[in-house]
């Protein structure tokens, strides 16, 4: 569908205002495809007509629908499996030692989309049942899109979705086939809570007023669509929510370098980041002793 320049600009501004995400010129080609379903739903012939119906109020149902249609919700199980291998082989054993007394782990999946990433985490713990017996594993999945959060809460996937990233044995072990699709088993569902949330906003406080703290944060391919200033804000949110000895996992090719001084790459662990160590104070220069 053809889209006028004025409509492109309005949609880009709407997306930025609601989510912080940019819609640069080289991504505006997808507007027509993304919004064509809404045009059919409202019985109109063009994106410009759709935009003409738009109301800028936050309560506007159409504005919310347009924003959600423009979001990129690409995800699948065990995406970049090498990162999850490192998580199992190094990060989780390290945390198992440091959390041995509390026997509690909290994990935040930012931009969780339809839930595959959070469920991947739950599979990792459930597949090591004896190792984590007696532990409380809490996984929070959040996304700015309410529609994908509803899908994640239902935990029911199409044949196409379930086969992306899972072997047949994993499908049969962790899901059951129903007339509605492949439904996640209850033992995984119990570990996860899904909530609609914008990364740029503060997380809701816990009972008692404390802010939540996470041992692991996954924030993969979320920051790609932010400008530099917004990425800096996002990293500040993540750093504030990450435990002092916690681990951040970013997407392939993403980095904190040049965007925040609070988080730094973990040596020998591509894709993982920790709180930056404070710089050592420089020793004052000592003036040479005067010769008598």
C-alpha positions in Angstrom: 0.0 0.0 0.0 1.2 3.5 -0.8 1.7 5.9 2.1 2.1 9.6 1.9 5.1 11.3 3.4 2.9 13.1 5.9 1.4 9.8 7.1 4.8 8.3 7.4 6.0 11.1 9.6 2.9 11.0 11.8 3.3 7.2 12.3 7.0 7.6 13.1 6.3 10.2 15.7 3.5 8.1 17.2 5.8 5.1 17.5 8.5 7.2 19.1 6.2 8.8 21.6 4.6 5.5 22.7 7.6 3.2 22.7 10.8 5.2 22.2 11.5 3.3 19.0 12.6 5.0 15.8 11.2 4.4 12.4 14.0 5.6 10.1 13.6 6.1 6.4 15.1 2.7 5.6 12.5 0.9 7.6 9.4 2.8 6.5 8.9 0.4 3.6 7.2 -1.9 6.1 4.4 0.5 7.0 2.1 -0.7 4.2 2.6 -4.3 5.0 2.3 -3.8 8.8 -0.9 -1.8 8.7 -2.7 -3.5 5.8 -4.5 -5.8 8.2 -5.9 -2.9 10.1 -7.1 -1.3 6.8 -9.1 -4.5 6.1 -10.4 -4.6 9.6 -11.7 -1.0 9.3 -12.9 -1.5 5.8 -10.8 1.2 4.2 -8.5 1.3 1.2 -5.4 3.1 2.2 -3.0 3.9 5.1 -3.7 7.6 4.6 -7.4 7.0 5.3 -6.4 5.0 8.4 -4.2 7.8 9.6 -7.0 10.3 9.0 -9.1 8.4 11.5 -6.3 8.6 14.1 -6.8 10.4 17.5 -3.7 11.3 19.4 -5.2 10.6 22.8 -3.5 7.8 24.8 -6.9 6.1 25.1 -7.3 5.8 21.3 -7.9 2.2 20.4 -6.7 2.8 16.8 -3.5 4.5 17.9 -2.6 1.6 20.1 -3.4 -0.9 17.3 -1.2 1.1 14.8 1.7 1.2 17.2 1.5 -2.6 18.0 1.3 -3.4 14.3 4.4 -1.4 13.6 6.5 -3.2 16.3 8.9 -5.9 15.3 7.9 -9.0 17.3 10.4 -11.4 15.7 11.3 -14.2 18.2 11.8 -18.0 18.5 12.9 -20.6 20.9 16.6 -20.8 21.8 17.4 -17.8 19.5 21.2 -17.7 19.3 21.6 -21.0 21.1 25.3 -20.4 21.8 24.4 -17.7 24.3 22.1 -20.1 26.2 24.9 -22.7 26.2 27.1 -20.1 27.9 24.3 -19.3 30.3 24.0 -22.9 31.3 27.7 -23.7 31.3 29.0 -20.6 33.2 26.5 -18.0 34.3 24.1 -20.3 36.1 26.8 -22.3 38.0 28.3 -19.0 39.1 25.0 -17.8 40.4 24.2 -21.1 42.0 27.2 -20.6 44.2 26.6 -17.0 45.1 22.8 -17.6 45.7 23.3 -20.9 47.6 21.9 -19.4 50.8 18.8 -17.8 49.5 18.2 -20.5 46.8 16.4 -17.9 44.7 17.0 -16.6 41.2 15.1 -13.8 39.5 15.3 -13.2 35.7 13.9 -10.5 33.5 13.2 -11.0 29.8 12.9 -7.6 28.3 11.0 -7.3 25.0 9.8 -10.9 25.5 7.3 -10.7 22.6 5.1 -13.8 22.4 7.0 -15.5 25.2 9.5 -17.9 23.5 12.6 -16.4 25.2 11.1 -16.7 28.7 10.0 -20.2 28.0 13.4 -21.1 26.8 14.8 -20.0 30.2 12.2 -22.1 32.0 13.2 -25.1 29.9 16.8 -24.7 30.9 15.9 -24.9 34.6 13.3 -27.7 34.2 15.8 -29.8 32.3 18.1 -29.6 35.3 15.4 -30.5 37.8 17.7 -32.2 40.3 20.2 -29.3 40.3 17.5 -26.7 41.0 15.3 -28.7 43.4 14.3 -26.5 46.3 15.1 -23.3 44.5 12.6 -20.5 43.7 13.1 -19.5 40.0 11.1 -16.4 39.0 11.1 -15.2 35.4 9.4 -11.9 34.4 8.7 -11.4 30.7 7.7 -7.9 29.7 6.9 -6.2 26.4 5.5 -2.8 25.3 2.9 -4.6 23.2 -0.2 -5.7 25.1 -1.3 -8.0 22.3 1.9 -10.1 22.3 1.7 -10.3 26.1 -1.7 -11.8 25.8 -0.4 -14.5 23.5 2.5 -15.2 25.9 0.1 -15.6 28.8 -1.9 -18.2 26.8 1.3 -20.1 26.0 -0.3 -21.7 22.9 1.7 -21.7 19.6 1.1 -22.6 16.0 2.9 -25.5 14.3 5.2 -22.9 12.6 6.0 -21.1 15.9 6.7 -24.3 17.9 9.1 -25.7 15.3 11.3 -22.5 15.2 14.2 -23.4 17.5 12.9 -26.6 19.1 13.7 -30.2 18.2 10.9 -32.8 18.1 11.9 -34.2 21.5 11.8 -30.7 23.1 8.4 -30.0 21.6 7.0 -33.3 23.0 8.6 -32.8 26.4 7.6 -29.2 27.1 4.3 -28.8 25.1 1.2 -30.7 24.5 -0.7 -30.7 21.2 -4.3 -29.4 21.4 -6.9 -28.4 18.8 -5.9 -24.8 19.5 -2.2 -25.4 19.0 0.9 -26.5 21.0 0.2 -25.5 24.7 3.1 -25.1 27.2 3.1 -27.5 30.1 2.2 -26.2 33.5 5.6 -26.9 35.1 7.1 -24.2 32.8 4.2 -21.8 33.1 4.6 -21.7 36.9 8.0 -20.1 36.7 6.9 -17.2 34.5 4.9 -14.0 34.9 4.2 -11.8 31.8 3.4 -8.1 32.1 3.0 -5.2 29.7 5.8 -2.7 30.3 7.9 -0.1 28.5 11.6 -0.5 29.2 11.9 3.3 29.4 9.4 3.4 32.4 10.3 2.3 35.9 9.3 -1.2 36.9 6.4 -1.4 39.5 7.7 -1.5 43.0 7.4 -4.7 45.0 5.2 -5.0 48.1 6.8 -2.8 50.7 8.0 -0.2 48.2 11.3 -1.9 47.2 12.3 -1.9 43.5 12.8 -5.3 41.9 16.4 -6.6 41.4 17.3 -9.3 38.9 20.2 -11.7 38.8 20.0 -12.0 35.0 18.5 -9.6 32.5 18.0 -10.5 28.9 17.5 -7.4 26.7 18.2 -8.8 23.2 17.5 -6.9 20.0 15.3 -4.4 21.8 17.8 -1.5 21.7 18.3 -1.7 17.9 15.4 0.6 17.3 16.4 3.3 19.8 18.5 6.3 19.1 21.7 6.8 21.1 20.1 9.0 23.8 17.2 6.6 24.3 19.6 3.6 24.4 21.5 5.4 27.2 18.2 5.8 29.1 17.4 2.1 28.6 20.8 1.0 29.8 20.3 3.1 32.9 17.0 1.3 33.6 18.6 -2.1 33.1 21.7 -1.2 35.3 19.4 0.0 38.1 17.5 -3.3 38.0 20.5 -5.6 37.7 22.0 -7.1 40.9 25.5 -5.9 41.7 26.9 -9.3 40.6 24.2 -9.9 38.0 24.5 -10.7 34.3 23.1 -8.9 31.3 22.6 -10.7 28.0 22.3 -8.6 24.8 21.7 -9.7 21.3 24.3 -10.8 18.8 26.4 -7.8 17.8 24.9 -5.5 20.5 27.2 -3.7 22.9 27.2 -1.2 25.8 30.4 0.4 24.6 30.0 4.1 24.0 26.4 4.1 25.4 26.9 3.6 29.1 29.6 3.6 31.7 27.6 1.5 34.1 27.9 -1.8 32.2 30.9 -3.4 30.5 31.5 -6.5 28.4 32.5 -9.7 30.3 35.8 -10.9 29.0 35.6 -14.3 27.3 31.8 -14.2 27.2 30.5 -12.5 24.0 27.0 -11.2 24.5 27.3 -10.9 28.3 27.9 -7.8 30.4 28.4 -7.0 34.1 28.4 -3.9 36.2 31.5 -1.9 35.4 34.1 -1.9 38.1 34.8 1.6 39.5 38.0 3.1 38.1 40.9 3.0 40.6 41.8 6.4 41.9 45.0 7.7 40.3 47.8 8.1 42.7 49.0 11.6 43.2 52.4 12.3 41.7 55.1 12.6 44.4 57.4 15.6 43.9 61.1 14.7 43.9 62.9 15.5 47.2 64.9 18.7 47.1 68.6 18.3 47.1 70.1 19.9 50.2 
